[in-house]
Amino acid sequence: MQNRLSASLTNAELWLLGIGGLLLAINLTLVLRHGVITNTYINFLFFISIYSLLQENRHNLILESGIFSSCLGTLLLVVVFINSTFQINVGVLSLFTPLMSGFGLALLASGYQGLKQYRKELLVLGFLTIRNLLVLLPYRVDISLLAAKLSTAILWYTGFQVSRSGVIIHLPRGGIEVYPGCAGIDVMMDLLSLAVLFIFLFNLSLQQKFIVPIVAATLGFIVNGFRVALMAILVAQGDKQAFDYWHLGDGSLVFSMISTLFFGCFCWFLLSRNERENQNTTDDPR
């Protein structure tokens, strides 16, 4: 009897693992169809982090589900499968598939009573859904005026004769208009996404959990301000080829990498500081 129960549990885990892998492929495919490659990388990183959280807690998971919760979980997964099969990927529904997949799989595995076991994973999927809505939908927060003010200040403090009219930055030989798409929202969202993963994957104090997202958003905004300032200089110099490179080419990714590097250094500093404090507390039991 014990061997049968063990085999049944193993089969259940294999089924759940197979369904989870299929859901991962479906969600990544839906994100790929939107054509935003950076968002695809972020989604993949989120899924890997969720898998890491599940692996860390796998021995404590209780896999018991009732009939009603299993039916509801199956219904959610069927909706996800239908949405992907018929390529209904241009509406808002496809942006909710990560959260629907997570809830469906959790209900199928552990029922209502066991949802609390997946609190972290579902919260991560909830943020990922919000991110997909903000990144992929055409309605965005417009911070172009703030970006123009920052870039103007950077140019002024570095010695350029610069003026500003709304979102238009003027230099003696030319100027640029800061559109919402160039204001830095995408970079800020990428760093905020990394900040959320950092908060869930590492043990931080409550104060640090508030500081990390603020630092991430601020770094993204400031680094993008330098990028806009550089493009204004290139326009004033009449270097269209260099402008296109830093605006739409691979150069635009360089500033994203720089902001990510700065944020990574901040996270490393924070973890190193926490490790030193924990070590000092261990060494000094008082």
Disulfide bonds with the S-S distance in Angstrom:
none
